[in-house]
């Protein structure tokens, strides 16, 4: 079966670009084009849709409002946001593992988004996607993230922040250290840190964040370097730059 797609963009050039971009992809079927969220609602009421290409900035009602409504469904269509937002807004999509197309986008970037969506549909990930979407669209008045939506090939896993003991940087990824396993998450450490409660997590090294309640002691290794010993048994290096802050917090 073909993947049924709906384009929602108030600007005609945006709809045309996506229509022509989708045409070469035989596994995809365009079931409609809408210029507003209200028109999209009407299509969704009478037509099964697998993926929505959704513009963010539209008059009367934004794409985010429609996404917030769709997130209430148990298995909503996947949403690929089409946006001209700046870098700070795009950070939110990346942190929540939601896909987006930054205008203007090329055929290669569109193909990447289509491949990701197809893989998620094949692995029946709509329910997990719905949880990620709700975390993005409805933060429930909470300033900091309560769950991390980790995207791998064709899959989204929701990891509760309360389960994370510490976090280690790995290039453009981080390793989430849980009690029984490690989870690789594609987001830079500095970006993730902005979304975590500083009362719970402390930067102790340029490559590490630690949950304060997991700290057992601060020690020196055989070479005199500082390190935190965690309750789980892991040892995390503490840089000289961050050592005063670590001592201050532990002393408090």
URSULZI-V316082 format. One line per field, one symbol per residue. phi: phi as a letter, one per 40 degrees, with the letter a starting at -180 (. if undefined). A space follows every 10 residues. Layout:
phi=???
This chain:
phi=.cccbbbbac bddcccdcdc ccdccccbbc cibbbacccc dccccbacbc bbcbcccbcg accccccccc ccccbcccbb cbabdccccc dcccccgcca bcccbbcccc cccccccccc cccfbccccc cccccccbcf gccbcbabcb bbcgabbcbc dccccabbca gcbbbccbcb abbcbcacdc ccdcbbcccb bbcbacbabb ccccccabbb cccgccaccc cchcbbcbcc cccdcccccc cc
